[in-house]
């Protein structure tokens, strides 16, 4: 993504970038964020357990523990608290209730 940001800057072009790449990218030049926060740009993550019947080496219990932790209050707080250069990267959206 850094190379794509370099090219966009050199060409005066627009580019869709993830927030982590943007924050980490040091050669911003004249680039600026023109749209953020629009629901159309929402990119949710999902999590599923690999089928242990098809992949017997999968640690089903540990995988399920991780799946259970992600939407928990603790997991959502860890997601919310993750920052690069003081900027929040992800917006948790699971209801831990």
Biotite code that builds the C-alpha atoms (Angstrom):
import biotite.structure as struc

atoms = struc.array([
    struc.Atom([0.000, 0.000, 0.000], chain_id="A", res_id=1, res_name="UNK", atom_name="CA", element="C"),
    struc.Atom([2.936, 2.327, 0.648], chain_id="A", res_id=2, res_name="UNK", atom_name="CA", element="C"),
    struc.Atom([3.987, 2.074, -2.995], chain_id="A", res_id=3, res_name="UNK", atom_name="CA", element="C"),
    struc.Atom([0.421, 2.813, -4.119], chain_id="A", res_id=4, res_name="UNK", atom_name="CA", element="C"),
    struc.Atom([0.365, 5.880, -1.852], chain_id="A", res_id=5, res_name="UNK", atom_name="CA", element="C"),
    struc.Atom([3.685, 7.016, -3.366], chain_id="A", res_id=6, res_name="UNK", atom_name="CA", element="C"),
    struc.Atom([2.269, 6.663, -6.888], chain_id="A", res_id=7, res_name="UNK", atom_name="CA", element="C"),
    struc.Atom([-0.960, 8.477, -5.964], chain_id="A", res_id=8, res_name="UNK", atom_name="CA", element="C"),
    struc.Atom([1.082, 11.325, -4.525], chain_id="A", res_id=9, res_name="UNK", atom_name="CA", element="C"),
    struc.Atom([3.309, 11.549, -7.603], chain_id="A", res_id=10, res_name="UNK", atom_name="CA", element="C"),
    struc.Atom([0.311, 11.491, -9.957], chain_id="A", res_id=11, res_name="UNK", atom_name="CA", element="C"),
    struc.Atom([-2.003, 13.707, -7.928], chain_id="A", res_id=12, res_name="UNK", atom_name="CA", element="C"),
    struc.Atom([-4.416, 10.783, -7.913], chain_id="A", res_id=13, res_name="UNK", atom_name="CA", element="C"),
    struc.Atom([-7.077, 9.512, -5.540], chain_id="A", res_id=14, res_name="UNK", atom_name="CA", element="C"),
    struc.Atom([-6.573, 6.229, -3.690], chain_id="A", res_id=15, res_name="UNK", atom_name="CA", element="C"),
    struc.Atom([-8.556, 4.087, -1.275], chain_id="A", res_id=16, res_name="UNK", atom_name="CA", element="C"),
    struc.Atom([-6.265, 3.157, 1.592], chain_id="A", res_id=17, res_name="UNK", atom_name="CA", element="C"),
    struc.Atom([-6.667, 1.412, 4.896], chain_id="A", res_id=18, res_name="UNK", atom_name="CA", element="C"),
    struc.Atom([-6.086, 3.540, 7.976], chain_id="A", res_id=19, res_name="UNK", atom_name="CA", element="C"),
    struc.Atom([-3.051, 1.578, 9.189], chain_id="A", res_id=20, res_name="UNK", atom_name="CA", element="C"),
    struc.Atom([-1.181, 2.137, 5.940], chain_id="A", res_id=21, res_name="UNK", atom_name="CA", element="C"),
    struc.Atom([-2.117, 5.810, 5.900], chain_id="A", res_id=22, res_name="UNK", atom_name="CA", element="C"),
    struc.Atom([-0.952, 6.367, 9.477], chain_id="A", res_id=23, res_name="UNK", atom_name="CA", element="C"),
    struc.Atom([2.295, 4.452, 8.918], chain_id="A", res_id=24, res_name="UNK", atom_name="CA", element="C"),
    struc.Atom([3.004, 6.152, 5.576], chain_id="A", res_id=25, res_name="UNK", atom_name="CA", element="C"),
    struc.Atom([5.600, 8.858, 6.169], chain_id="A", res_id=26, res_name="UNK", atom_name="CA", element="C"),
    struc.Atom([5.840, 10.416, 2.687], chain_id="A", res_id=27, res_name="UNK", atom_name="CA", element="C"),
    struc.Atom([2.385, 12.030, 2.566], chain_id="A", res_id=28, res_name="UNK", atom_name="CA", element="C"),
    struc.Atom([3.529, 15.040, 0.538], chain_id="A", res_id=29, res_name="UNK", atom_name="CA", element="C"),
    struc.Atom([0.381, 16.784, -0.743], chain_id="A", res_id=30, res_name="UNK", atom_name="CA", element="C"),
    struc.Atom([-1.865, 13.785, -0.044], chain_id="A", res_id=31, res_name="UNK", atom_name="CA", element="C"),
    struc.Atom([-4.776, 14.364, 2.290], chain_id="A", res_id=32, res_name="UNK", atom_name="CA", element="C"),
    struc.Atom([-7.793, 12.422, 3.497], chain_id="A", res_id=33, res_name="UNK", atom_name="CA", element="C"),
    struc.Atom([-10.830, 13.611, 1.538], chain_id="A", res_id=34, res_name="UNK", atom_name="CA", element="C"),
    struc.Atom([-13.434, 11.095, 2.768], chain_id="A", res_id=35, res_name="UNK", atom_name="CA", element="C"),
    struc.Atom([-13.590, 9.124, 5.986], chain_id="A", res_id=36, res_name="UNK", atom_name="CA", element="C"),
    struc.Atom([-16.288, 7.764, 8.233], chain_id="A", res_id=37, res_name="UNK", atom_name="CA", element="C"),
    struc.Atom([-18.750, 7.068, 5.402], chain_id="A", res_id=38, res_name="UNK", atom_name="CA", element="C"),
    struc.Atom([-20.686, 3.820, 5.993], chain_id="A", res_id=39, res_name="UNK", atom_name="CA", element="C"),
    struc.Atom([-19.918, 2.845, 2.381], chain_id="A", res_id=40, res_name="UNK", atom_name="CA", element="C"),
    struc.Atom([-16.278, 2.505, 3.409], chain_id="A", res_id=41, res_name="UNK", atom_name="CA", element="C"),
    struc.Atom([-17.060, 0.202, 6.349], chain_id="A", res_id=42, res_name="UNK", atom_name="CA", element="C"),
    struc.Atom([-14.986, -2.954, 6.052], chain_id="A", res_id=43, res_name="UNK", atom_name="CA", element="C"),
    struc.Atom([-16.018, -5.465, 8.722], chain_id="A", res_id=44, res_name="UNK", atom_name="CA", element="C"),
    struc.Atom([-13.861, -8.359, 9.789], chain_id="A", res_id=45, res_name="UNK", atom_name="CA", element="C"),
    struc.Atom([-15.268, -11.796, 10.507], chain_id="A", res_id=46, res_name="UNK", atom_name="CA", element="C"),
    struc.Atom([-13.966, -14.822, 12.341], chain_id="A", res_id=47, res_name="UNK", atom_name="CA", element="C"),
    struc.Atom([-14.755, -18.521, 11.851], chain_id="A", res_id=48, res_name="UNK", atom_name="CA", element="C"),
    struc.Atom([-13.307, -21.736, 13.172], chain_id="A", res_id=49, res_name="UNK", atom_name="CA", element="C"),
    struc.Atom([-11.572, -23.985, 10.684], chain_id="A", res_id=50, res_name="UNK", atom_name="CA", element="C"),
    struc.Atom([-13.479, -27.265, 10.422], chain_id="A", res_id=51, res_name="UNK", atom_name="CA", element="C"),
    struc.Atom([-11.572, -29.729, 12.634], chain_id="A", res_id=52, res_name="UNK", atom_name="CA", element="C"),
    struc.Atom([-13.180, -32.671, 10.788], chain_id="A", res_id=53, res_name="UNK", atom_name="CA", element="C"),
    struc.Atom([-11.452, -31.551, 7.585], chain_id="A", res_id=54, res_name="UNK", atom_name="CA", element="C"),
    struc.Atom([-8.299, -30.291, 9.316], chain_id="A", res_id=55, res_name="UNK", atom_name="CA", element="C"),
    struc.Atom([-7.557, -32.552, 12.296], chain_id="A", res_id=56, res_name="UNK", atom_name="CA", element="C"),
    struc.Atom([-4.510, -30.532, 13.393], chain_id="A", res_id=57, res_name="UNK", atom_name="CA", element="C"),
    struc.Atom([-6.691, -27.526, 14.264], chain_id="A", res_id=58, res_name="UNK", atom_name="CA", element="C"),
    struc.Atom([-6.767, -26.670, 17.960], chain_id="A", res_id=59, res_name="UNK", atom_name="CA", element="C"),
    struc.Atom([-10.553, -26.440, 18.181], chain_id="A", res_id=60, res_name="UNK", atom_name="CA", element="C"),
    struc.Atom([-10.670, -25.412, 21.849], chain_id="A", res_id=61, res_name="UNK", atom_name="CA", element="C"),
    struc.Atom([-8.114, -22.605, 21.501], chain_id="A", res_id=62, res_name="UNK", atom_name="CA", element="C"),
    struc.Atom([-9.702, -21.408, 18.272], chain_id="A", res_id=63, res_name="UNK", atom_name="CA", element="C"),
    struc.Atom([-13.136, -21.326, 19.880], chain_id="A", res_id=64, res_name="UNK", atom_name="CA", element="C"),
    struc.Atom([-11.731, -19.487, 22.911], chain_id="A", res_id=65, res_name="UNK", atom_name="CA", element="C"),
    struc.Atom([-10.393, -16.793, 20.564], chain_id="A", res_id=66, res_name="UNK", atom_name="CA", element="C"),
    struc.Atom([-13.721, -16.604, 18.719], chain_id="A", res_id=67, res_name="UNK", atom_name="CA", element="C"),
    struc.Atom([-15.512, -16.177, 22.055], chain_id="A", res_id=68, res_name="UNK", atom_name="CA", element="C"),
    struc.Atom([-13.008, -13.517, 23.228], chain_id="A", res_id=69, res_name="UNK", atom_name="CA", element="C"),
    struc.Atom([-13.215, -11.213, 20.173], chain_id="A", res_id=70, res_name="UNK", atom_name="CA", element="C"),
    struc.Atom([-16.845, -10.054, 20.725], chain_id="A", res_id=71, res_name="UNK", atom_name="CA", element="C"),
    struc.Atom([-16.457, -9.984, 24.535], chain_id="A", res_id=72, res_name="UNK", atom_name="CA", element="C"),
    struc.Atom([-16.094, -6.678, 26.386], chain_id="A", res_id=73, res_name="UNK", atom_name="CA", element="C"),
    struc.Atom([-12.367, -7.420, 26.840], chain_id="A", res_id=74, res_name="UNK", atom_name="CA", element="C"),
    struc.Atom([-11.875, -8.247, 23.153], chain_id="A", res_id=75, res_name="UNK", atom_name="CA", element="C"),
    struc.Atom([-13.822, -5.218, 21.962], chain_id="A", res_id=76, res_name="UNK", atom_name="CA", element="C"),
    struc.Atom([-11.796, -2.990, 24.296], chain_id="A", res_id=77, res_name="UNK", atom_name="CA", element="C"),
    struc.Atom([-8.543, -4.455, 22.923], chain_id="A", res_id=78, res_name="UNK", atom_name="CA", element="C"),
    struc.Atom([-9.731, -3.682, 19.383], chain_id="A", res_id=79, res_name="UNK", atom_name="CA", element="C"),
    struc.Atom([-10.811, -0.168, 20.394], chain_id="A", res_id=80, res_name="UNK", atom_name="CA", element="C"),
    struc.Atom([-7.509, 0.476, 22.205], chain_id="A", res_id=81, res_name="UNK", atom_name="CA", element="C"),
    struc.Atom([-5.216, -0.605, 19.352], chain_id="A", res_id=82, res_name="UNK", atom_name="CA", element="C"),
    struc.Atom([-3.413, 2.481, 18.077], chain_id="A", res_id=83, res_name="UNK", atom_name="CA", element="C"),
    struc.Atom([-0.607, 3.458, 15.736], chain_id="A", res_id=84, res_name="UNK", atom_name="CA", element="C"),
    struc.Atom([1.054, 6.778, 16.522], chain_id="A", res_id=85, res_name="UNK", atom_name="CA", element="C"),
    struc.Atom([-1.771, 7.504, 18.945], chain_id="A", res_id=86, res_name="UNK", atom_name="CA", element="C"),
    struc.Atom([-4.500, 7.040, 16.327], chain_id="A", res_id=87, res_name="UNK", atom_name="CA", element="C"),
    struc.Atom([-7.235, 4.427, 16.697], chain_id="A", res_id=88, res_name="UNK", atom_name="CA", element="C"),
    struc.Atom([-7.142, 1.877, 13.890], chain_id="A", res_id=89, res_name="UNK", atom_name="CA", element="C"),
    struc.Atom([-10.300, -0.165, 14.302], chain_id="A", res_id=90, res_name="UNK", atom_name="CA", element="C"),
    struc.Atom([-13.864, 0.473, 15.431], chain_id="A", res_id=91, res_name="UNK", atom_name="CA", element="C"),
    struc.Atom([-15.287, -2.483, 17.347], chain_id="A", res_id=92, res_name="UNK", atom_name="CA", element="C"),
    struc.Atom([-18.899, -3.232, 16.541], chain_id="A", res_id=93, res_name="UNK", atom_name="CA", element="C"),
    struc.Atom([-19.788, -6.433, 18.372], chain_id="A", res_id=94, res_name="UNK", atom_name="CA", element="C"),
    struc.Atom([-22.371, -6.267, 21.136], chain_id="A", res_id=95, res_name="UNK", atom_name="CA", element="C"),
    struc.Atom([-20.704, -8.026, 24.081], chain_id="A", res_id=96, res_name="UNK", atom_name="CA", element="C"),
    struc.Atom([-24.057, -8.107, 25.907], chain_id="A", res_id=97, res_name="UNK", atom_name="CA", element="C"),
])
